[in-house]
Amino acid sequence: MLNEIINSLKGSAGNELVEKFGLSNESADGVFGALGDSATEIIGNQITSGGLDNVMNLFSDQPNNSFANSIVEQLGGNFFMKLTNKLGLSDGTARAVQNFVLPMLVNLITQKNNETPFDDASSILDMFGGGGKTGLLAGLAKKFFK
């Protein structure tokens, strides 16, 4: 499900990355790959480490709590590092791309999450927990048995 959201974002914002920020088509594709990787890493880690409530808060229409704000900061930092280290973007371009694309991703995930009741985490778990409760439990088991 996250791949569908990333592909939707790529379709709607990919050309703008090329036009507004002077990225090549290859670099623009890399931005969306980095964005998906960062989201999977940061949000998935939050879920498997017991932060599902904070993830749910982040991807809701409710005001963010401090933990949800921290998740956004972690996600932004991870994404920025991928843009500079993996794609070789300058700090200024990476920050501009991050500020352009990241809010769009959060908005799209929030829209998807809002299709379910407020306390239903199924769409979030499908996106980041590896396929619902089973994927979440598998992730927790991996952490426990490391």
Contacts in CASP RR format, 6 or more apart in sequence:
PFRMAT RR
TARGET T0000
AUTHOR 0000-0000-0000
METHOD contacts of the structure
MODEL  1
MLNEIINSLKGSAGNELVEKFGLSNESADGVFGALGDSATEIIGNQITSG
GLDNVMNLFSDQPNNSFANSIVEQLGGNFFMKLTNKLGLSDGTARAVQNF
VLPMLVNLITQKNNETPFDDASSILDMFGGGGKTGLLAGLAKKFFK
1 112 0 8 1.000
1 123 0 8 1.000
1 126 0 8 1.000
1 127 0 8 1.000
2 36 0 8 1.000
2 39 0 8 1.000
2 40 0 8 1.000
2 109 0 8 1.000
2 127 0 8 1.000
2 128 0 8 1.000
5 105 0 8 1.000
5 108 0 8 1.000
5 109 0 8 1.000
5 112 0 8 1.000
5 127 0 8 1.000
6 32 0 8 1.000
6 33 0 8 1.000
6 35 0 8 1.000
6 36 0 8 1.000
6 105 0 8 1.000
7 32 0 8 1.000
8 108 0 8 1.000
9 32 0 8 1.000
9 35 0 8 1.000
9 101 0 8 1.000
9 104 0 8 1.000
9 105 0 8 1.000
9 108 0 8 1.000
10 28 0 8 1.000
10 29 0 8 1.000
10 32 0 8 1.000
12 104 0 8 1.000
13 100 0 8 1.000
13 101 0 8 1.000
13 104 0 8 1.000
14 28 0 8 1.000
14 31 0 8 1.000
14 32 0 8 1.000
16 100 0 8 1.000
17 23 0 8 1.000
17 27 0 8 1.000
17 28 0 8 1.000
17 31 0 8 1.000
17 97 0 8 1.000
17 100 0 8 1.000
17 101 0 8 1.000
18 24 0 8 1.000
18 25 0 8 1.000
18 28 0 8 1.000
20 100 0 8 1.000
21 93 0 8 1.000
21 96 0 8 1.000
21 97 0 8 1.000
21 100 0 8 1.000
23 31 0 8 1.000
23 89 0 8 1.000
23 93 0 8 1.000
23 97 0 8 1.000
27 87 0 8 1.000
27 89 0 8 1.000
30 86 0 8 1.000
30 87 0 8 1.000
31 83 0 8 1.000
31 87 0 8 1.000
31 97 0 8 1.000
31 101 0 8 1.000
32 101 0 8 1.000
34 79 0 8 1.000
34 82 0 8 1.000
34 83 0 8 1.000
34 86 0 8 1.000
34 87 0 8 1.000
35 79 0 8 1.000
35 101 0 8 1.000
35 102 0 8 1.000
35 105 0 8 1.000
36 105 0 8 1.000
37 82 0 8 1.000
38 75 0 8 1.000
38 76 0 8 1.000
38 77 0 8 1.000
38 78 0 8 1.000
38 79 0 8 1.000
38 82 0 8 1.000
39 75 0 8 1.000
39 105 0 8 1.000
39 109 0 8 1.000
39 128 0 8 1.000
40 128 0 8 1.000
41 78 0 8 1.000
42 71 0 8 1.000
42 74 0 8 1.000
42 75 0 8 1.000
42 78 0 8 1.000
43 55 0 8 1.000
43 71 0 8 1.000
43 75 0 8 1.000
43 124 0 8 1.000
43 127 0 8 1.000
43 128 0 8 1.000
44 128 0 8 1.000
44 129 0 8 1.000
46 52 0 8 1.000
46 54 0 8 1.000
46 55 0 8 1.000
46 71 0 8 1.000
47 55 0 8 1.000
47 124 0 8 1.000
47 125 0 8 1.000
47 128 0 8 1.000
47 129 0 8 1.000
47 136 0 8 1.000
48 129 0 8 1.000
48 136 0 8 1.000
48 139 0 8 1.000
48 140 0 8 1.000
48 142 0 8 1.000
48 143 0 8 1.000
49 143 0 8 1.000
51 67 0 8 1.000
52 121 0 8 1.000
52 124 0 8 1.000
52 125 0 8 1.000
52 136 0 8 1.000
54 65 0 8 1.000
54 67 0 8 1.000
54 68 0 8 1.000
54 70 0 8 1.000
54 71 0 8 1.000
55 68 0 8 1.000
55 71 0 8 1.000
55 124 0 8 1.000
55 128 0 8 1.000
56 113 0 8 1.000
56 118 0 8 1.000
56 119 0 8 1.000
56 121 0 8 1.000
56 124 0 8 1.000
57 64 0 8 1.000
57 65 0 8 1.000
57 67 0 8 1.000
57 68 0 8 1.000
58 64 0 8 1.000
58 68 0 8 1.000
58 71 0 8 1.000
58 72 0 8 1.000
58 106 0 8 1.000
59 106 0 8 1.000
59 109 0 8 1.000
59 110 0 8 1.000
59 113 0 8 1.000
59 124 0 8 1.000
60 110 0 8 1.000
60 113 0 8 1.000
60 114 0 8 1.000
60 118 0 8 1.000
61 110 0 8 1.000
61 114 0 8 1.000
62 118 0 8 1.000
64 72 0 8 1.000
72 102 0 8 1.000
72 106 0 8 1.000
75 102 0 8 1.000
76 98 0 8 1.000
76 102 0 8 1.000
77 98 0 8 1.000
79 98 0 8 1.000
79 102 0 8 1.000
80 94 0 8 1.000
80 95 0 8 1.000
80 98 0 8 1.000
83 89 0 8 1.000
83 93 0 8 1.000
83 94 0 8 1.000
83 97 0 8 1.000
83 98 0 8 1.000
84 90 0 8 1.000
84 91 0 8 1.000
84 94 0 8 1.000
87 94 0 8 1.000
89 97 0 8 1.000
109 124 0 8 1.000
109 127 0 8 1.000
112 123 0 8 1.000
112 127 0 8 1.000
113 123 0 8 1.000
113 124 0 8 1.000
115 123 0 8 1.000
116 122 0 8 1.000
116 123 0 8 1.000
122 132 0 8 1.000
125 131 0 8 1.000
125 132 0 8 1.000
125 133 0 8 1.000
125 135 0 8 1.000
125 136 0 8 1.000
126 132 0 8 1.000
129 135 0 8 1.000
129 136 0 8 1.000
129 139 0 8 1.000
130 136 0 8 1.000
130 138 0 8 1.000
130 139 0 8 1.000
END
